[in-house]
Amino acid sequence: MSTMMEILKKVDGLFITPVSAGADEQNRILAEELPFKVLEYKSGREHNGWTVPDKWEVLKAEIKKDGKLIYDGKQHPLGVIGLSESFQGRVSLAELKDHLFNVKDHPDDLIYHCTQYYQPYKKNWGFSMPYNLFQMLAEGEYEIDLQTTHTQGTMKVLEYTKKGNSEQTIILNAHNCHAAQLNDGPAGYAVGIEVMKRLQAINTLYTYKLVVAPEHLGTVFYLADLPEQQIKNYKACLFLEMLGNEYDQFAYQESFSGVAEIDDATYHYFKLGRFKFWSDRFRKIVGNDETVWEAPGIEVPTISLSRCQSSSVYYPEYHLSSDNLSIMSPARLEESVEAILGIIDIMEKNYYLKRKFTGLVALSNPKYDLYISTFDRAVNPNLPDRQLNWNYLMDCLPRYFNGRTTILEIADKHQLPFNEVYDYILKFQAKGLIEFTDTKEAK
């Protein structure tokens, strides 16, 4: 088994598109880590206006002037824009520039140009060229020899399932289609693979699936083929992306409703945990497959976790050739795994509580030994807020054993860490005072 960084090193430099030999090689590498089920969707298939792209390869990509090679787009996976058509002929500098793409503020970088994957009807040809070279191009005539192939192929979606005690399923989703991008895509599936490896050793309540698919396209067709009942069993989804860069804060983007259980668990984990974070509403930080999972008739509550610095600047190397191993942090990847497992842990333990007694229980009686010693702030003005929170919790807790209140709701209301509250409530169960249930009782 490989570490997360080892996985990223193995896929670094592959010529990847949604349907390509590079994508197949990437999927082969990932299949060495987990026994993925490979789902295939033929080029040209349509669903709701989406189309599975052709298998696309670049055979030759040369720009010459006066017989001298100026640029070879095959030297880098981003050298030719995605799904570019072939073009052979002579053009002026002005016409050539209409087919060259770059970012002035990042003069040494190539840009990841992916528009035609999602709009294949927009036929175009072009190169991604560093701005430093672009600005040095001299007037005159240029000879273009760009040869690409568009053939029938199959888009692959990888699915790994870890069975739990319930058919209710929590999804982890990440991309596998971005050429020469490691933080934007592979960091997400590397983290997802590591999470699934660690879940294998745990007897879980929920079933877990890791879905690794081309952005939007893969998830659209994956969901299109699923039985309705299976989708109904999908309890929540976490979209994972941009989790390996050095930015020290997580960005948590809410589900469409913002009030799903996965939202409550995530917000509680970060609010009372050790990691810095910021959050915003659905699609207000970054746009990914949450719109697919949350689409009408599917409506799986989907959050996203990333390390975006802002909604306008995700990270400096975004969609550039500098999104490579040099910006990957093993420590940040490991923190991401820890955070996801922490959120999952809350979901796993978040039961409703049903009492098996009537009246007030003497918590301090040695028979129960459930009293947490506290002191009145009137006696001790320096009493910490958390201790007061525990004191108030003891007063309220018996009323929460009504079969309609979850442990997370209790912890959140009293501003106490979930696992501390959970461990305390376990003692009530051990004394035979309550029972756990995963079904909410009617009033």
C-alpha positions as CSV (number, residue, x, y, z in Angstrom):
1,M,0.0,0.0,0.0
2,S,1.2,3.5,-0.9
3,T,1.2,6.6,1.2
4,M,-0.8,9.6,-0.1
5,M,2.4,11.3,-1.3
6,E,3.5,8.1,-3.1
7,I,0.2,8.0,-4.9
8,L,0.6,11.6,-6.1
9,K,4.1,10.9,-7.3
10,K,2.9,7.9,-9.3
11,V,0.2,9.9,-11.2
12,D,2.3,13.0,-11.6
13,G,3.0,13.9,-15.2
14,L,0.4,11.6,-16.8
15,F,-1.4,12.9,-19.9
16,I,-4.9,12.7,-18.5
17,T,-8.3,13.7,-20.0
18,P,-11.7,12.3,-19.1
19,V,-11.3,9.6,-21.7
20,S,-7.6,8.8,-22.5
21,A,-4.8,6.3,-22.1
22,G,-3.4,8.5,-19.3
23,A,-6.7,8.3,-17.4
24,D,-6.7,4.5,-17.8
25,E,-3.1,4.3,-16.4
26,Q,-4.1,6.5,-13.5
27,N,-7.0,4.3,-12.7
28,R,-4.7,1.2,-12.8
29,I,-2.5,2.9,-10.3
30,L,-5.4,3.6,-8.0
31,A,-6.7,0.1,-8.3
32,E,-3.4,-1.1,-6.6
33,E,-4.6,0.8,-3.5
34,L,-8.2,-0.4,-3.3
35,P,-10.2,-3.0,-5.1
36,F,-12.2,-0.5,-7.1
37,K,-15.2,-1.5,-9.2
38,V,-14.7,0.1,-12.7
39,L,-17.8,1.5,-14.3
40,E,-17.7,2.4,-18.0
41,Y,-19.6,4.8,-20.1
42,K,-19.2,4.9,-23.9
43,S,-18.2,8.1,-25.8
44,G,-21.1,9.9,-27.3
45,R,-23.6,8.8,-24.7
46,E,-25.9,11.7,-23.7
47,H,-27.9,12.4,-20.6
48,N,-29.7,15.7,-19.8
49,G,-27.5,17.5,-22.4
50,W,-24.3,16.1,-21.1
51,T,-22.1,14.0,-23.5
52,V,-19.4,11.5,-22.7
53,P,-16.3,12.8,-24.6
54,D,-14.4,10.9,-27.2
55,K,-11.1,9.3,-26.3
56,W,-8.7,12.1,-27.1
57,E,-4.9,11.9,-27.8
58,V,-2.3,14.3,-29.1
59,L,0.0,12.9,-31.8
60,K,1.9,16.0,-32.7
61,A,1.7,19.7,-31.6
62,E,4.4,21.9,-33.2
63,I,4.5,25.6,-33.9
64,K,7.3,26.6,-36.3
65,K,8.5,29.9,-37.8
66,D,10.9,30.0,-40.7
67,G,11.4,26.3,-40.4
68,K,12.5,26.6,-36.7
69,L,10.6,24.9,-33.9
70,I,9.2,27.6,-31.6
71,Y,7.0,25.4,-29.4
72,D,6.2,21.7,-28.9
73,G,2.9,21.2,-27.1
74,K,3.6,17.5,-26.5
75,Q,6.3,18.3,-24.0
76,H,3.7,18.9,-21.2
77,P,0.3,17.5,-20.5
78,L,-1.1,21.0,-20.6
79,G,0.6,22.0,-23.8
80,V,-2.5,21.5,-26.0
81,I,-6.0,22.7,-24.9
82,G,-8.3,19.9,-23.9
83,L,-10.2,18.2,-26.8
84,S,-8.4,20.4,-29.3
85,E,-9.2,19.7,-32.9
86,S,-6.4,19.0,-35.4
87,F,-5.1,21.9,-37.5
88,Q,-2.4,22.1,-40.1
89,G,-1.6,25.2,-42.0
90,R,0.1,28.7,-42.0
91,V,-1.3,31.5,-39.9
92,S,-0.4,35.1,-39.1
93,L,0.8,36.0,-35.6
94,A,-2.6,37.7,-35.0
95,E,-4.5,34.6,-35.9
96,L,-2.2,32.4,-33.9
97,K,-2.7,34.4,-30.8
98,D,-6.4,33.7,-31.0
99,H,-5.5,30.1,-30.3
100,L,-2.9,30.6,-27.6
101,F,-3.9,30.6,-23.9
102,N,-1.9,31.8,-20.9
103,V,-2.0,33.8,-17.7
104,K,0.0,37.1,-17.6
105,D,0.3,37.1,-13.8
106,H,1.9,33.6,-13.9
107,P,4.3,34.1,-16.9
108,D,6.1,30.8,-16.5
109,D,3.0,28.6,-16.2
110,L,0.9,26.7,-18.6
111,I,-2.9,27.0,-18.0
112,Y,-5.3,24.0,-17.7
113,H,-7.9,24.7,-20.4
114,C,-10.9,22.3,-20.0
115,T,-13.9,24.2,-21.5
116,Q,-14.5,21.7,-24.4
117,Y,-14.8,18.7,-22.1
118,Y,-18.1,20.1,-20.9
119,Q,-19.0,21.8,-24.2
120,P,-17.7,19.4,-26.9
121,Y,-19.9,21.1,-29.5
122,K,-17.5,24.1,-29.3
123,K,-14.9,22.9,-31.8
124,N,-11.6,24.7,-31.4
125,W,-7.9,24.1,-31.6
126,G,-5.2,25.7,-29.5
127,F,-2.1,25.6,-27.3
128,S,-1.4,26.5,-23.7
129,M,1.8,28.5,-23.8
130,P,3.7,30.4,-21.1
131,Y,3.2,34.1,-21.2
132,N,6.9,34.7,-21.2
133,L,7.2,32.9,-24.6
134,F,3.9,34.3,-25.9
135,Q,5.0,37.9,-25.5
136,M,8.3,37.2,-27.4
137,L,6.6,35.9,-30.5
138,A,7.6,38.0,-33.5
139,E,5.4,39.2,-36.4
140,G,5.3,36.9,-39.4
141,E,3.9,33.7,-40.6
142,Y,3.7,30.5,-38.4
143,E,3.4,26.9,-39.5
144,I,1.1,24.9,-37.3
145,D,1.2,21.1,-37.2
146,L,-1.4,20.0,-34.6
147,Q,-2.6,16.4,-34.9
148,T,-5.1,15.0,-32.5
149,T,-7.3,11.9,-32.5
150,H,-11.0,11.7,-31.4
151,T,-12.0,8.0,-31.2
152,Q,-14.6,5.9,-29.5
153,G,-13.7,5.1,-25.9
154,T,-15.1,4.7,-22.5
155,M,-15.1,7.1,-19.6
156,K,-14.2,5.3,-16.3
157,V,-15.7,5.9,-12.9
158,L,-14.1,4.1,-9.9
159,E,-16.3,3.0,-7.0
160,Y,-15.1,1.3,-3.8
161,T,-17.6,0.2,-1.2
162,K,-17.0,-0.5,2.5
163,K,-20.1,-2.2,3.8
164,G,-21.5,-1.2,7.2
165,N,-24.3,-2.5,9.3
166,S,-26.8,-0.2,7.5
167,E,-27.6,0.3,3.8
168,Q,-27.6,4.0,4.6
169,T,-24.5,5.2,2.7
170,I,-22.0,8.1,3.1
171,I,-20.2,9.1,-0.1
172,L,-16.7,10.5,-0.6
173,N,-16.3,11.9,-4.1
174,A,-13.1,13.2,-5.9
175,H,-11.9,13.9,-9.5
176,N,-9.6,11.9,-11.7
177,C,-9.7,14.0,-14.9
178,H,-7.5,17.1,-14.5
179,A,-4.3,16.9,-16.5
180,A,-1.1,17.9,-14.6
181,Q,-3.0,19.1,-11.5
182,L,-2.2,17.4,-8.2
183,N,-4.0,19.6,-5.6
184,D,-7.0,20.0,-7.9
185,G,-8.2,16.4,-8.1
186,P,-5.5,13.8,-7.1
187,A,-5.0,15.3,-3.6
188,G,-8.8,14.7,-3.0
189,Y,-8.7,11.1,-4.2
190,A,-5.5,10.4,-2.3
191,V,-7.1,11.6,0.9
192,G,-10.3,9.6,0.1
193,I,-8.3,6.4,-0.5
194,E,-6.5,6.8,2.8
195,V,-9.8,7.4,4.7
196,M,-11.3,4.3,3.2
197,K,-8.2,2.3,4.1
198,R,-8.6,3.3,7.7
199,L,-12.3,2.7,7.7
200,Q,-11.7,-0.9,6.6
201,A,-10.5,-1.8,10.1
202,I,-13.7,-0.4,11.8
203,N,-17.1,-2.0,12.2
204,T,-19.2,1.0,11.0
205,L,-22.9,1.7,11.2
206,Y,-23.0,3.3,7.8
207,T,-21.8,1.9,4.5
208,Y,-19.2,4.1,2.8
209,K,-18.4,4.6,-0.9
210,L,-15.5,6.3,-2.6
211,V,-16.5,7.5,-6.0
212,V,-13.5,8.8,-8.2
213,A,-14.8,10.2,-11.4
214,P,-14.3,12.9,-14.1
215,E,-15.6,16.2,-12.9
216,H,-19.4,16.6,-13.4
217,L,-19.4,14.2,-16.3
218,G,-18.5,11.1,-14.4
219,T,-20.9,11.8,-11.6
220,V,-23.8,12.6,-13.9
221,F,-23.6,9.3,-15.7
222,Y,-22.8,7.3,-12.5
223,L,-26.0,8.6,-10.9
224,A,-28.0,8.2,-14.1
225,D,-27.5,4.4,-14.0
226,L,-28.3,3.8,-10.3
227,P,-31.5,2.4,-9.1
228,E,-33.8,4.9,-7.4
229,Q,-33.7,3.0,-4.1
230,Q,-29.9,3.0,-4.0
231,I,-29.8,6.8,-4.3
232,K,-32.4,7.0,-1.6
233,N,-30.0,5.2,0.7
234,Y,-27.3,7.9,0.1
235,K,-27.4,9.8,3.3
236,A,-24.7,12.4,2.6
237,C,-21.7,13.2,0.4
238,L,-18.4,14.9,1.1
239,F,-16.7,16.3,-2.0
240,L,-12.9,16.3,-1.5
241,E,-10.5,18.7,-3.4
242,M,-7.5,21.0,-2.9
243,L,-6.5,19.3,0.4
244,G,-2.8,19.1,-0.1
245,N,-1.6,22.7,-0.3
246,E,0.1,24.5,2.6
247,Y,-2.9,26.8,3.4
248,D,-3.5,26.3,7.1
249,Q,-7.4,26.6,7.1
250,F,-10.1,24.3,5.8
251,A,-12.8,25.7,3.7
252,Y,-16.2,24.0,4.5
253,Q,-18.9,24.7,1.9
254,E,-22.4,23.9,3.1
255,S,-24.9,21.6,1.4
256,F,-27.8,23.1,-0.5
257,S,-30.0,23.3,2.6
258,G,-27.2,24.1,5.0
259,V,-29.0,22.2,7.8
260,A,-28.4,18.5,6.9
261,E,-26.9,16.3,9.5
262,I,-23.6,16.3,7.6
263,D,-23.6,20.1,7.9
264,D,-24.3,20.0,11.7
265,A,-21.5,17.4,12.2
266,T,-19.0,19.3,10.1
267,Y,-19.7,22.6,11.6
268,H,-19.5,21.2,15.1
269,Y,-16.3,19.3,14.4
270,F,-14.5,22.4,13.2
271,K,-16.0,24.9,15.6
272,L,-14.9,23.0,18.7
273,G,-11.9,21.2,17.1
274,R,-8.2,22.0,16.7
275,F,-8.2,23.1,13.0
276,K,-8.8,26.5,11.7
277,F,-11.6,26.8,9.2
278,W,-13.9,29.2,7.3
279,S,-17.3,28.4,5.8
280,D,-19.9,29.7,3.4
281,R,-23.1,28.6,1.7
282,F,-23.7,26.1,-1.1
283,R,-21.6,27.0,-4.2
284,K,-20.3,30.2,-2.6
285,I,-16.7,28.9,-2.2
286,V,-16.0,26.5,-5.0
287,G,-18.0,24.8,-7.8
288,N,-17.8,21.1,-8.2
289,D,-20.0,18.0,-8.2
290,E,-22.2,19.1,-5.4
291,T,-24.7,20.4,-8.0
292,V,-24.8,16.8,-9.4
293,W,-25.4,15.1,-6.1
294,E,-27.9,17.8,-5.1
295,A,-29.7,17.8,-8.4
296,P,-33.6,17.5,-8.4
297,G,-34.7,13.9,-7.8
298,I,-31.3,13.0,-6.4
299,E,-30.9,15.5,-3.6
300,V,-28.0,13.9,-1.6
301,P,-26.9,16.5,1.0
302,T,-23.3,17.4,-0.2
303,I,-20.7,19.5,1.4
304,S,-17.2,20.1,0.1
305,L,-13.9,20.3,2.0
306,S,-10.9,22.1,0.5
307,R,-8.1,24.4,1.5
308,C,-9.3,27.4,-0.5
309,Q,-8.0,30.8,0.6
310,S,-11.0,32.6,-0.7
311,S,-13.9,32.2,-3.2
312,S,-12.0,34.2,-5.8
313,V,-8.5,32.8,-5.2
314,Y,-8.6,29.1,-4.3
315,Y,-4.8,28.9,-4.2
316,P,-2.1,30.6,-6.3
317,E,-1.3,27.6,-8.5
318,Y,-4.9,26.7,-9.3
319,H,-5.3,25.5,-12.9
320,L,-1.7,26.1,-13.6
321,S,1.3,23.8,-14.3
322,S,2.8,24.8,-11.0
323,D,0.1,22.8,-9.3
324,N,2.6,20.0,-8.8
325,L,4.4,18.0,-6.2
326,S,6.3,21.1,-5.0
327,I,3.1,22.5,-3.3
328,M,2.0,19.2,-1.8
329,S,2.3,18.9,2.0
330,P,2.2,15.4,3.7
331,A,1.2,17.1,6.9
332,R,-1.8,18.9,5.4
333,L,-2.9,15.7,3.6
334,E,-2.8,13.9,7.0
335,E,-4.8,16.7,8.6
336,S,-7.4,16.3,5.9
337,V,-7.7,12.6,6.7
338,E,-8.0,13.3,10.4
339,A,-10.7,15.9,9.8
340,I,-12.8,13.7,7.6
341,L,-12.6,10.8,10.0
342,G,-13.6,13.2,12.8
343,I,-16.7,14.2,10.9
344,I,-17.5,10.6,10.1
345,D,-17.0,9.6,13.8
346,I,-19.7,12.1,14.8
347,M,-22.1,10.8,12.1
348,E,-21.4,7.2,13.3
349,K,-22.2,8.0,17.0
350,N,-25.0,10.4,16.5
351,Y,-27.9,8.5,18.0
352,Y,-31.3,9.4,19.4
353,L,-31.6,8.7,23.1
354,K,-34.6,7.0,24.8
355,R,-35.0,7.0,28.6
356,K,-35.8,3.9,30.6
357,F,-36.7,5.7,33.9
358,T,-39.2,8.2,35.2
359,G,-38.4,11.1,37.6
360,L,-35.2,12.8,38.7
361,V,-32.2,10.5,39.1
362,A,-29.6,11.3,41.8
363,L,-26.6,11.4,39.6
364,S,-24.2,11.7,42.6
365,N,-25.5,8.5,44.2
366,P,-22.7,5.8,44.1
367,K,-25.2,3.5,42.5
368,Y,-25.0,5.7,39.4
369,D,-21.8,7.9,39.9
370,L,-22.8,10.2,37.0
371,Y,-22.3,13.5,38.7
372,I,-19.6,15.8,37.4
373,S,-18.2,17.9,40.2
374,T,-18.6,21.6,39.6
375,F,-18.5,24.8,41.7
376,D,-20.8,27.8,41.7
377,R,-19.3,30.8,39.9
378,A,-20.5,32.9,42.9
379,V,-18.0,31.0,45.0
380,N,-15.4,30.8,42.3
381,P,-15.6,33.7,39.8
382,N,-12.8,32.2,37.7
383,L,-14.8,29.0,37.0
384,P,-14.3,28.3,33.2
385,D,-17.2,28.4,30.9
386,R,-16.9,24.8,29.9
387,Q,-17.3,23.7,33.5
388,L,-20.5,25.8,33.7
389,N,-21.6,24.2,30.5
390,W,-21.2,20.7,32.0
391,N,-23.2,21.8,35.1
392,Y,-26.0,23.1,33.0
393,L,-25.9,20.0,30.8
394,M,-26.6,17.7,33.8
395,D,-29.7,19.8,34.6
396,C,-31.1,19.5,31.1
397,L,-29.8,16.1,30.0
398,P,-32.7,13.9,31.3
399,R,-35.2,15.8,29.3
400,Y,-33.2,15.1,26.1
401,F,-33.8,11.3,26.6
402,N,-37.1,11.7,24.6
403,G,-36.3,9.6,21.5
404,R,-36.3,12.8,19.5
405,T,-33.0,14.5,20.3
406,T,-29.6,13.5,19.0
407,I,-26.2,13.5,20.8
408,L,-25.0,16.1,18.3
409,E,-27.9,18.4,19.1
410,I,-27.1,18.1,22.8
411,A,-23.4,18.8,22.3
412,D,-24.0,21.7,20.0
413,K,-26.6,23.3,22.2
414,H,-24.3,23.2,25.3
415,Q,-21.1,24.1,23.3
416,L,-19.3,21.0,24.4
417,P,-17.1,18.6,22.2
418,F,-19.2,15.9,20.8
419,N,-17.0,13.0,21.9
420,E,-16.9,14.2,25.5
421,V,-20.7,14.4,25.6
422,Y,-20.9,11.0,23.8
423,D,-18.6,9.4,26.4
424,Y,-20.6,10.8,29.2
425,I,-23.9,9.6,27.8
426,L,-22.4,6.1,27.4
427,K,-22.3,6.0,31.1
428,F,-26.0,6.5,31.3
429,Q,-26.4,3.6,28.9
430,A,-24.1,1.4,30.9
431,K,-26.3,2.1,34.0
432,G,-29.3,0.9,32.1
433,L,-31.0,4.4,32.2
434,I,-31.2,4.9,28.5
435,E,-31.0,3.1,25.1
436,F,-29.6,4.3,21.8
437,T,-31.8,4.3,18.7
438,D,-31.2,5.5,15.1
439,T,-34.9,6.2,14.5
440,K,-36.5,9.4,15.6
441,E,-39.7,8.9,17.6
442,A,-42.9,10.7,16.8
443,K,-44.2,13.2,19.3
